[in-house]
Amino acid sequence: MESSWNVTALSPLPKLVNPILIEGMPGIGNVAKIAADFLAQELHAKPLFDFFSYSFPSSVFVNENSLIELPTITLYCKSFNDKKQRDILLLVGDLQPTDEQSSYTFCEVVLDVIQKLNCKEIITLGGIGLQKMPKKPAVYCSGNDGESISQYKREMDIKTNLYGVVGPIMGVSGVLLGMAGKRKIPAVCLLAETYAHPMYLGVKSAQQLVSLLAKKFNLGVKVEKLNREIKEIEEELLKRTDDMQKVASSKIAGGSKELEYIG
């Protein structure tokens, strides 16, 4: 099947040291997006590729300068120039693919790109929506490889008894795991508990994810900055995600059904 995705290179391909992909797209509480955006900003990650599809919702953003912006999905890279330090790839975006076929073809395209960068491991991020706001959000781990899950459980303060806690993991955070498994690429998903309200931002949940990732990969980011900076990005983040979900929901179900997923 011919891909409906256009991939634009933004800079020359770097030579990376044992890179790992961290995916963080919009989802419940925007937990994954907040975490991935924060890491990209704090690590001063360099944009490598943009992904575009005509299946995107037919709308644009209006920014603070009253100029329009198309929604974007971008792959960033942080090279530490240290043979002892793993380099990081970050997949972030304004939206997720809006239908099943786009989600699968997008994940295939992403896998093609990261394999060219010699990336052999993936972490996807997401949220688990609860009816009450968690005081200390727990983080759960699933994946396509039992050995990887066991390794993360040993190294992180996480839970692995996810069966029965959530239903299907939908969207890129789930599909990317499955498609990576078909290519024998180990991949895990870190899901942080959050409050399942459409206007709630899961900053504490994102902090949990960032803290775990920063410790495991020695990233040296100051997680507490999330609390200080969230006020600056809250309004724009909520507006962008809410607008995109409304348009996508209308496109998928004629406006009769909301777009919902774990991820």
BELRA-V409766 format. One record per run of one state. SS is the DSSP state (hx for helix, st for strand, lp for the rest). FROM is the first residue (numbers start at 0). LEN is the number of residues. Records with the same first field share a line. If there is no record, write none. Layout:
SS: FROM-LEN  FROM-LEN
This chain:
lp: 0-4  9-10  24-3  42-3  53-7  62-5  69-3  78-9  93-6  116-4  130-8  143-2  155-3  159-3  163-2  166-5  182-3  195-7  217-7  253-10
st: 4-5  19-5  45-8  60-2  67-2  72-6  87-6  120-10  138-5  158-1  162-1  165-1  185-10
hx: 27-15  99-17  145-10  171-11  202-15  224-29
